[in-house]
């Protein structure tokens, strides 16, 4: 059976094959929404997460930049000395440079994975903290469901009074991270 939004007269229970008496029924169920991405940007804890990640990345980036400079120096030395080196010595220096470049690429890949792991860890801890606060607020307000809102979420519409994000932000800003 095809049912268009306007003009559908078949009750939804008939469409799905479930009688209205099966399963729990929440008449007037209270629902809330929360925007975790907004909380990450606006909360003190979110700022700490971002600062920690930025510092973590800066430290690793500095190490990579030092190694890049060493590789440039080796390459420049090879270019300068290339005409005076014997073919065997030139080939040996080229091979050393290739080996160092491969090691650098591996190190860069490892650092990227390390950063992604750290990011997942910190964002997971942030999300856990948000979940605790959301649960407390939901229980205080008698909500039976809280859904994620924001970009890339399935939530398409909600009334503004359902948004718990400002309350969650206030509670998050009173907690400490780590």
BAFI-3210 file (N, C-alpha, C; in Angstrom, 3 decimals, decimal comma, padded with zeros to 6 digits):
// residues 178
n [1|2|3|4|5|6|7|8|9|10|11|12|13|14|15|16|17|18|19|20|21|22|23|24|25|26|27|28|29|30|31|32|33|34|35|36|37|38|39|40|41|42|43|44|45|46|47|48|49|50|51|52|53|54|55|56|57|58|59|60|61|62|63|64|65|66|67|68|69|70|71|72|73|74|75|76|77|78|79|80|81|82|83|84|85|86|87|88|89|90|91|92|93|94|95|96|97|98|99|100|101|102|103|104|105|106|107|108|109|110|111|112|113|114|115|116|117|118|119|120|121|122|123|124|125|126|127|128|129|130|131|132|133|134|135|136|137|138|139|140|141|142|143|144|145|146|147|148|149|150|151|152|153|154|155|156|157|158|159|160|161|162|163|164|165|166|167|168|169|170|171|172|173|174|175|176|177|178]
n.u [000,854|000,646|001,204|000,550|001,604|-000,431|-003,795|-003,815|-005,635|-005,506|-004,963|-001,841|-001,167|-002,464|-001,089|001,497|000,913|000,628|-001,257|-003,020|-002,817|-000,541|002,727|004,517|002,763|003,072|001,522|001,474|004,221|007,209|009,767|013,137|015,728|019,193|022,180|025,133|027,440|027,321|027,562|030,174|031,570|030,807|031,010|032,959|034,330|034,368|036,018|038,374|038,858|039,290|041,534|043,415|043,643|044,623|047,115|048,346|048,532|050,153|052,596|053,363|053,467|055,582|057,736|057,644|058,181|060,838|062,088|061,425|062,953|065,527|065,512|065,309|067,772|069,538|068,857|069,564|072,330|073,029|072,437|074,248|076,704|076,632|077,929|080,613|080,823|081,549|080,040|079,136|079,131|077,307|075,013|074,717|074,182|071,788|070,177|070,194|068,796|066,301|065,550|065,336|063,264|061,153|060,981|060,210|057,678|056,327|056,445|054,923|052,439|051,983|051,794|049,507|047,589|047,898|047,029|044,345|043,464|043,798|042,031|039,588|039,492|039,367|037,055|035,217|035,244|034,266|031,724|030,663|030,508|028,657|026,467|025,945|025,117|022,912|021,260|020,719|019,336|017,191|015,910|015,175|013,328|011,433|011,585|011,237|012,707|015,612|016,943|019,528|020,356|021,179|023,730|023,980|022,335|019,412|017,273|014,793|012,858|011,833|010,293|011,253|011,226|011,888|014,581|017,352|019,914|020,980|020,577|022,081|024,584|024,969|025,100|027,300|029,362|029,789|031,128|034,172|036,747|038,363]
n.v [-001,173|002,181|005,202|008,511|011,561|013,576|012,797|010,183|007,726|005,473|004,056|004,293|002,058|000,021|-000,053|-000,883|-003,286|-003,671|-003,837|-001,268|-001,771|-003,161|-003,205|-000,519|002,484|005,867|008,455|011,734|011,956|013,270|014,882|015,708|017,709|017,877|019,588|018,445|019,165|021,947|022,307|021,404|023,454|025,702|025,238|025,309|022,957|021,808|023,676|023,110|020,526|021,027|022,727|021,013|019,110|020,759|021,551|019,080|018,388|020,482|019,979|017,543|018,321|020,115|018,376|016,962|019,031|019,666|017,328|017,463|019,668|018,643|016,707|018,363|019,667|017,493|016,839|019,201|019,179|016,915|017,761|019,900|018,589|016,662|016,760|016,401|014,027|010,545|008,153|005,916|006,877|008,960|007,531|006,091|008,168|009,097|006,870|006,819|009,182|008,512|006,451|007,863|009,582|007,763|006,817|009,194|009,590|007,381|008,029|010,375|009,319|007,655|009,598|010,922|008,903|008,611|011,114|010,987|008,933|010,078|012,195|010,799|009,604|011,863|013,175|011,167|011,062|013,612|013,371|011,398|012,848|014,813|013,133|012,224|014,605|015,277|013,101|013,538|016,001|015,289|013,361|014,970|016,610|014,852|013,621|011,275|010,686|011,799|013,336|013,701|016,763|018,890|019,371|016,760|014,933|012,921|014,446|016,573|018,466|020,348|021,785|024,879|024,999|022,473|022,184|021,296|022,146|024,758|024,480|022,214|023,171|025,108|023,447|021,827|023,701|024,026|021,859|019,882|018,881|015,878]
n.w [000,000|-000,881|000,655|000,789|002,277|002,507|002,438|003,288|004,724|006,174|009,313|011,068|012,573|011,271|008,887|009,614|010,719|013,413|016,281|018,069|020,803|021,353|022,818|024,561|025,319|024,949|025,853|024,995|025,355|026,692|025,029|024,290|022,727|021,821|020,994|020,312|018,899|018,935|021,675|022,020|020,782|022,288|025,068|028,123|028,683|026,144|024,915|026,303|025,382|022,644|022,840|024,018|021,976|019,911|020,993|021,241|018,540|017,593|018,906|017,741|015,090|015,125|015,514|013,106|011,312|011,933|011,065|008,360|007,615|007,982|005,962|003,699|003,899|003,526|000,913|-000,430|000,074|-001,394|-003,985|-004,230|-003,867|-005,767|-008,282|-007,691|-006,368|-006,452|-008,688|-007,204|-004,561|-004,818|-005,496|-003,133|-001,286|-002,377|-001,944|000,864|001,327|000,178|001,924|004,335|003,639|003,300|005,932|007,155|005,967|007,020|009,727|009,705|008,956|011,172|013,170|012,366|012,742|015,489|016,366|015,524|017,137|019,686|019,408|019,117|021,634|023,410|022,455|022,905|025,714|026,212|025,077|026,750|029,134|028,390|027,924|030,546|031,807|030,191|030,743|033,492|033,383|031,723|033,305|035,492|034,262|033,437|030,943|028,290|026,107|024,449|021,708|019,237|017,730|014,981|012,451|010,065|011,406|012,034|012,896|011,965|012,552|015,355|018,213|019,596|022,401|023,172|023,093|024,823|024,929|025,855|028,665|029,182|028,487|030,488|032,774|032,051|032,046|034,687|035,491|035,662|033,394|032,919]
ca.u [000,000|001,387|000,494|001,132|001,372|-001,786|-004,738|-003,695|-006,691|-005,270|-004,207|-000,464|-001,097|-002,906|-000,036|002,616|000,456|000,670|-002,481|-002,742|-002,627|000,754|003,872|004,257|002,131|003,441|000,629|002,052|005,580|008,071|010,981|014,059|016,796|020,449|023,140|026,442|028,459|027,232|028,121|031,624|032,083|030,439|031,259|034,332|034,903|034,645|037,213|039,516|039,091|039,900|042,871|044,267|043,909|045,491|048,457|048,831|048,897|051,295|053,802|053,746|053,788|056,928|058,674|057,657|058,839|062,283|062,513|061,330|064,113|066,677|065,415|065,665|069,229|070,167|068,611|070,403|073,712|073,180|072,461|075,513|077,867|076,384|078,889|081,949|080,774|081,667|078,710|078,747|078,846|076,061|073,948|074,563|073,501|070,402|069,487|069,990|067,723|065,049|065,223|064,895|061,946|060,197|060,827|059,432|056,290|055,772|056,270|053,782|051,243|051,798|051,339|048,109|046,793|047,984|046,139|042,973|043,176|043,651|040,787|038,484|039,492|038,882|035,661|034,433|035,108|033,360|030,374|030,224|030,146|027,396|025,418|025,602|024,355|021,627|020,446|020,248|018,323|016,024|015,210|014,577|012,193|010,503|011,640|011,402|013,600|016,381|017,582|020,583|019,992|022,346|024,111|024,186|021,502|018,107|016,266|014,434|012,033|011,508|009,903|012,403|011,183|012,391|016,036|017,995|021,320|021,414|020,623|023,218|025,764|025,095|025,551|028,652|030,312|030,007|031,886|035,557|037,066|039,542]
ca.v [000,000|003,421|006,190|009,834|012,320|014,118|011,887|008,836|007,532|004,223|004,281|003,795|000,722|-000,906|-000,136|-001,669|-004,594|-003,718|-003,302|-000,148|-002,182|-003,823|-002,376|000,618|003,653|007,078|009,529|013,027|011,716|014,444|014,635|016,837|017,631|018,475|019,784|018,144|019,953|023,303|022,230|021,292|024,789|026,744|024,936|025,375|021,626|021,694|024,480|022,359|019,420|021,599|023,223|019,839|018,548|021,688|021,461|017,752|018,446|021,400|019,279|016,568|019,063|020,667|017,278|016,686|020,145|019,472|016,253|017,992|020,528|017,751|016,114|019,415|019,860|016,350|016,967|020,311|018,692|015,989|018,565|020,649|017,688|015,668|016,766|016,009|012,689|009,409|007,581|005,039|007,724|009,677|006,546|005,781|009,314|009,094|005,784|007,292|010,181|007,773|005,747|008,883|010,062|006,704|006,854|010,403|009,340|006,461|008,785|011,270|008,480|007,251|010,759|011,153|007,900|008,944|012,260|010,519|008,153|011,043|012,918|009,895|009,446|013,087|013,411|010,159|011,521|014,767|012,863|010,737|013,903|015,384|012,140|012,251|015,829|015,155|012,145|014,199|017,002|014,570|012,767|016,060|017,164|013,785|013,323|009,857|010,552|012,969|013,030|014,608|017,677|019,512|018,923|015,313|014,122|012,689|015,350|017,570|019,529|020,295|023,090|025,456|024,721|021,115|022,221|021,250|022,542|025,810|023,942|021,306|024,040|025,686|022,385|021,430|024,743|023,931|020,629|019,909|017,825|015,071]
ca.w [000,000|-000,940|001,442|000,646|003,500|002,470|001,833|003,832|005,711|006,883|010,551|011,000|013,159|010,256|007,884|010,118|011,176|014,874|016,851|018,972|022,192|021,526|023,179|025,443|024,710|025,655|025,459|025,341|025,831|026,674|024,263|024,216|021,732|022,269|019,906|020,876|018,193|019,488|023,025|021,878|020,442|023,245|026,484|028,633|028,501|024,716|024,675|026,821|024,447|021,438|023,182|024,203|020,647|019,182|021,552|020,865|017,121|017,441|019,348|016,723|013,868|015,300|015,266|011,672|010,618|012,113|010,177|006,990|007,390|007,808|004,622|002,732|003,984|002,869|-000,523|-000,911|000,080|-002,517|-005,218|-004,255|-003,955|-006,807|-009,395|-007,236|-005,781|-007,368|-008,940|-006,095|-003,395|-005,127|-005,399|-001,713|-000,656|-002,870|-001,243|002,242|001,278|-000,042|003,170|005,304|003,194|003,647|007,394|007,444|005,580|008,015|010,965|009,500|009,028|012,576|013,935|011,995|013,458|016,914|016,565|015,389|018,343|020,782|019,145|019,444|023,094|024,055|022,070|023,620|027,104|026,171|024,818|027,980|030,087|027,890|028,163|031,977|032,084|029,496|031,502|034,714|033,026|031,207|034,437|036,265|033,523|033,091|029,511|027,996|024,957|024,029|020,428|018,768|016,650|014,374|011,126|009,893|012,293|011,409|013,436|010,961|013,120|016,773|018,726|020,305|023,847|023,383|023,031|026,136|024,779|026,794|030,032|029,231|028,487|031,831|033,687|031,656|032,431|036,129|035,753|035,189|032,431|033,275]
c.u [000,897|000,571|001,215|000,745|-000,031|-002,692|-004,633|-004,755|-006,518|-004,482|-002,826|-000,350|-001,527|-001,827|001,073|002,205|000,477|-000,629|-002,138|-002,484|-001,292|001,822|003,496|003,638|002,493|002,563|001,231|003,462|006,433|009,401|011,829|015,059|018,028|021,408|024,554|027,548|028,478|027,839|029,641|032,246|031,907|030,831|032,727|035,035|035,249|035,876|038,469|039,875|039,816|041,318|043,852|044,636|044,843|046,930|049,114|049,320|050,105|052,605|054,285|054,149|055,201|057,985|058,779|058,371|060,353|062,812|062,444|062,550|065,380|066,673|065,776|067,178|069,978|070,022|069,480|071,875|073,965|073,261|073,797|076,714|077,758|077,426|080,287|081,992|080,971|080,259|078,230|078,355|077,537|074,876|073,670|073,822|072,040|069,584|069,224|068,839|066,368|064,606|064,695|063,510|060,857|059,927|059,984|057,955|055,609|055,490|055,064|052,469|050,943|051,272|049,890|047,203|046,772|047,049|044,680|042,548|042,938|042,339|039,581|038,359|038,874|037,421|034,737|034,204|034,155|031,920|029,819|029,758|028,816|026,251|024,982|024,723|022,976|020,703|019,883|019,133|017,054|015,217|014,516|013,319|011,182|010,464|011,854|012,370|014,303|017,124|018,602|020,008|021,278|022,608|024,368|023,467|020,149|017,011|016,007|013,637|011,855|011,086|011,015|012,389|011,655|013,918|016,633|019,413|021,746|021,509|021,816|024,514|026,011|025,633|026,978|029,694|030,576|030,797|033,319|035,794|038,366|039,903]
c.v [001,232|004,487|007,519|010,640|012,925|013,088|010,455|008,674|006,250|004,503|003,642|002,392|-000,333|-001,114|-001,052|-003,044|-004,738|-003,123|-002,221|-000,566|-002,878|-002,816|-001,213|001,775|004,856|008,202|010,849|012,905|012,974|014,085|015,902|016,635|018,309|018,516|019,632|018,952|021,395|023,336|022,134|022,660|025,799|026,484|025,098|024,041|021,405|022,496|023,780|021,197|019,942|022,098|022,064|019,223|019,450|021,604|020,130|017,772|019,355|020,729|018,301|017,244|019,646|019,590|016,965|017,791|020,068|018,407|016,686|018,840|019,695|017,113|017,130|019,646|018,720|016,440|018,075|019,903|017,769|016,749|019,298|019,748|016,696|015,607|016,305|014,609|011,631|008,846|006,684|005,851|008,477|008,727|006,195|006,917|009,397|008,025|006,167|008,290|009,494|007,067|006,723|009,410|009,026|006,692|008,061|010,175|008,392|007,191|009,727|010,492|008,030|008,405|011,094|010,170|008,185|010,116|011,813|009,707|009,077|011,813|012,061|009,723|010,672|013,379|012,387|010,554|012,715|014,286|012,149|011,758|014,549|014,419|012,113|013,453|015,748|014,213|012,788|015,189|016,319|013,953|013,832|016,583|016,107|013,460|011,827|009,628|011,876|012,558|014,098|015,503|018,256|018,947|017,414|014,458|013,933|013,644|016,480|018,738|019,268|021,708|023,594|025,164|023,305|021,078|022,329|021,824|023,664|025,326|023,007|022,108|024,620|024,648|021,936|022,427|024,757|022,674|020,806|018,716|017,195|015,333]
c.w [000,000|-000,247|001,309|001,877|003,545|001,819|002,335|004,911|006,500|008,155|010,452|011,587|012,154|009,201|008,369|010,614|012,682|015,402|017,862|020,409|022,426|021,928|024,066|024,665|025,570|025,148|025,917|025,877|025,666|026,027|024,268|023,097|022,298|021,083|020,465|020,197|018,706|020,884|022,986|021,600|021,576|024,697|026,849|028,422|027,031|024,328|025,151|025,898|023,208|021,702|023,354|022,849|019,835|019,682|021,178|019,415|016,895|017,820|018,283|015,415|013,956|015,043|013,769|010,890|010,760|011,162|008,706|006,663|007,189|006,420|003,536|002,709|003,293|001,344|-001,129|-000,957|-001,105|-003,843|-005,343|-004,505|-005,120|-007,890|-008,967|-006,638|-006,862|-007,596|-007,791|-004,858|-003,605|-004,978|-003,934|-001,004|-001,109|-002,155|000,217|002,298|001,084|001,237|004,230|004,936|003,511|005,152|007,812|007,124|006,561|009,327|010,859|009,567|010,444|013,422|013,612|012,724|014,962|017,242|016,502|016,612|019,540|020,638|019,518|020,960|023,772|023,714|022,723|025,068|027,179|026,005|026,051|029,015|029,684|028,183|029,625|032,307|031,438|030,275|032,767|034,406|032,533|032,343|035,280|035,587|033,090|031,606|029,306|026,839|024,706|022,766|020,079|017,684|016,092|013,001|011,129|010,929|011,628|011,896|012,450|011,537|014,608|017,175|019,625|021,800|024,178|023,461|024,430|026,104|025,722|028,247|030,208|029,272|029,872|032,822|033,350|032,132|033,938|036,497|035,256|034,294|032,849|034,676]
res [x|x|x|x|x|x|x|x|x|x|x|x|x|x|x|x|x|x|x|x|x|x|x|x|x|x|x|x|x|x|x|x|x|x|x|x|x|x|x|x|x|x|x|x|x|x|x|x|x|x|x|x|x|x|x|x|x|x|x|x|x|x|x|x|x|x|x|x|x|x|x|x|x|x|x|x|x|x|x|x|x|x|x|x|x|x|x|x|x|x|x|x|x|x|x|x|x|x|x|x|x|x|x|x|x|x|x|x|x|x|x|x|x|x|x|x|x|x|x|x|x|x|x|x|x|x|x|x|x|x|x|x|x|x|x|x|x|x|x|x|x|x|x|x|x|x|x|x|x|x|x|x|x|x|x|x|x|x|x|x|x|x|x|x|x|x|x|x|x|x|x|x|x|x|x|x|x|x]
***
